[in-house]
Amino acid sequence: MTVRQKLASARARHPKEWGSKALKAVAAVVGIAAATALASVSTAVAAFCCGIFIDGRLTTGSQPQLRTTALKSDPSFRMSPWPNVQPAPQAAPTETLLAGLVVPLMLITLVLATPFAKDPESAVAGVLPVQLVQVLRRVPLTWEIYSGFEFLTVILAAAFAQPQLLMSWFSGDGPVVARYGPKQWQCMELFGCSASDGAGRPLVIFVHGGSWSHSRYWMYRLVGRRLASWGFSAAVVGYGQYPGSTVPDMVDDLRVALGWLRVHGVTKGINASKTVLLGHSSGGHLCALLALGEEDPGLSGVATLGSPMDIADHYEWEQGRGVADISALYPAHGGEVGFSALSPTQMLLANTSQQSAPGTLFFIAHGGADGTVPSTASERFIAALKAAGGSAEYCFWPCLGHFDVLAAIMGIKRDAASKAALQEVEGFLRNRLHS
């Protein structure tokens, strides 16, 4: 007797039992579908609530003003040398609705795939049609939801690792929120600053990452508190992100923020004459562009953590991972025509024939276990920097991944390797700002 015949015979002998099992199976499927839908809605609502509660506004669908007119009256503003890259067109209502339905499901799948997949982002992106992920990429709601998801992940990690971190994050003794320009994303949070500090504390400007599209400045309050505990004033800066802004817009936002701090910092107890830029991932890429794009940026140093420095190389890496179509890298840089002009490594290689060497000291750090940005990105930048006559400190942390040092700065990771890397970051900042 075949297996099928045995099953048919069992159903004939016990019809009620088999009917009950069928009902349970249907109920389980319906339950899973309902739970998934509820989780999707909850994730979207949580993302919006985080943005409204902390940032005080909804950025979804906002488009930047023309930087040539919005900041023309600002004496600290100077037109950038970058190529003219256009932001994405405004998303249609149907595309926004599609993002609201699909992105939460993608994030749930990402969570479920994490224990089993070596690269869960690649695994999730790989099962979706290319046309779909490219549509989602240009919808602002996609990145609002993703940023909310990131924030919830950080909060849960902090609560699990060190519950007191939540008290520190929500503490009412700061930070000072400042607006450095007319655009709604041109905000920053200031830490460790007081007008009673006399000459003021030296300044560290932290620029967060997020593949030029997600994460928000208000998610990094623990970074600001850590920098303040080291004796610095800290500015955690918000800036425009794709799809509403492009990489040249982002660098111009940082330039305006730096100018604002130099003009107004003295009233906040900030000594902006001593300033270091500290950037993680794509934030470090923006810091390097700002430092190399100015003849004399007036910086005490630039520190980058796991940052992509040659965009063509990094685009090839993302293609190999299978995430290039969902990543904002390609459109935020204006396609391949903008890769070279917006790559710090290529800027340095083009500078080797010039007499002037980069005057800013760089601290370039990378983890050997970084699967998001390979350490070769930093190594090639260091080689180009030395060829151009510049100087840098290079730290290679063999056991650390893309987010480990950032998690250590926030107080979430406390293992020996992360603590050692944290001390090296602190040491560079102290050497540059207290010397």
Residue, then its C-alpha position, 0 to 999 in steps of 0.5 A: m500500500t502506498v503512502r497516499q493510500k494509507l493516508a486515505s485509509a486513515r481519513a476514512r477510519h477517523p473522519k472527525e480527527w482529520g477534519s479537526k486537524a485540517l481546521k487547526a491547520v487553517a486556523a494556524v495559517v490565518g493566525i500567522a497571516a493576522a500576526t504578520a499583518l498586525a506586526s506590519v502595521s505596528t512597525a509602521v506606526a512605531a516608526f511614525c511615532c518615534g519620528i513625531f515624538i523625538d524629532g517633532r515633525l514628519t519628514t515623509g514626502s518632504q523635498p529640499q529647497l534649492r540650496t543656491t537660494a535657501l542659504k545664499s544669505d548665510p555668510s558661512f555658506r559657500m557653493s560646493p564644488w560637487p557635481n549637480v545631482q538631482p534628488a528623486p522625484q516625489a513619490a506617488p501616493t500608490e508608491t507610498l501605500l506600497a511601501g507602507l505595506v511591503v517594507p514592514l513585511m521585509l523587516i519582519t522577514l529580515v528579523l526571521a532570517t537573521p539567525f539563519a542567513k549570513d547576510p540577511e539583508s542580501a537574502v531578503a532583497g534577493v527574493l524581491p523583483v528588482q523593479l519593486v525594490q527600486v520603487l521602494r528605494r525612492v519612497p521617503l516612507t521606506w526610510e522612515i519605517y526603516s529608521g524607526f525599525e533601527f531605533l527600536t532595535v537599538i532601544l531593545a539592545a540597550a535595554f538588554a545590555q545595560p538597562q540604565l542606558l534607557m534612563s540616560w537616553f530619556s534623561g531630561d538633563g539635555p540635550v540642547v536642540a538647535r536649528y542651524g538652517p531653514k530646512q526642516w532637517q537642519c537640526m542638531e543636538l548639543f551635549g556637554c555645552s554650557a555658557s558658564d564653561g569660560a572658553g568652552r569645551p573643544l567640539v566633536i561633530f558626530v555624523h551618523g551613517g545609514s547608507w545616505s538614506h536612513s537613521r536619524y540624528w536623534m537616534y544617537r543621543l547616547v553617542g553625544r552623552r559619551l562624547a560629553s563624558w570625555g570632556f568635549s562638547a558634542a554636536v550630533v548633526g541631522y542632515g538631508q538624506y535620500p530621496g529628498s537630498t543627494v550627497p552634494d546636498m548632504v555635504d553642504d548641510l554639514r558645511v552649513a552646520l560647521g559654520w553655524l557652530r563656529v558663529h554661535g557656538v561661543t554662546k553655547g559654551i563651545n570652543a569651535s576653534k578646536t573641532v574634530l569630525l567623527g563619522h560612522s559608515s556613510g557619515g564618515h564618507l561625508c566627513a571626508l568629502l567635507a574635509l577634502g573639498e575645502e582648501d582650509p577646513g580649519l579642522s583639528g582632525v577627522a575620524t571615520l569608522g568603517s566608511p566607504m571611501d571609493i564609491a565605485d568600489h563600494y558599488e561593486w561590493e554592494q552588487g556582489r552582496g545583492v543589495a545594490d538595487i535597494s541601497a541609495l548609493y547609486p541614485a544619491h551619487g547621481g549614478e556612475v558619472g558622480f562616483s569619482a567626484l564624490s569619492p574621497t579616495q579618487m579625490l586624493l588620487a587626482n590631487t597627487s599631481q598638485q603641490s598642496a597636501p591635505g592638511t587635516l589629520f585623519f583617524i581611519a578605523h575599520g573592523g576586520a569582520d565588517g561585512t557591510v563595508p570591507s576594510t579594503a576601503s580604508e586601506r586604499f584611502i590610506a594609501a591614496l592619502k599618503a601618496a598625496g602627502g597627507s597623514a593619518e592614523y590607521c586602526f584595524w580591529p580584526c574581530l569587530g564588525h560594522f556596528d561594534v565600535l558604534a555600539a561600544i561608544m553608545g555603551i551597548k557593547r562592553d567586550a574586551a575588543s570593543k573596549a580597546a577600540l573605544q579607547e583608541v577613538e577616545g585617545f585620538l580625540r584627546n590628542r587632537l583636541h586637548s593638545 
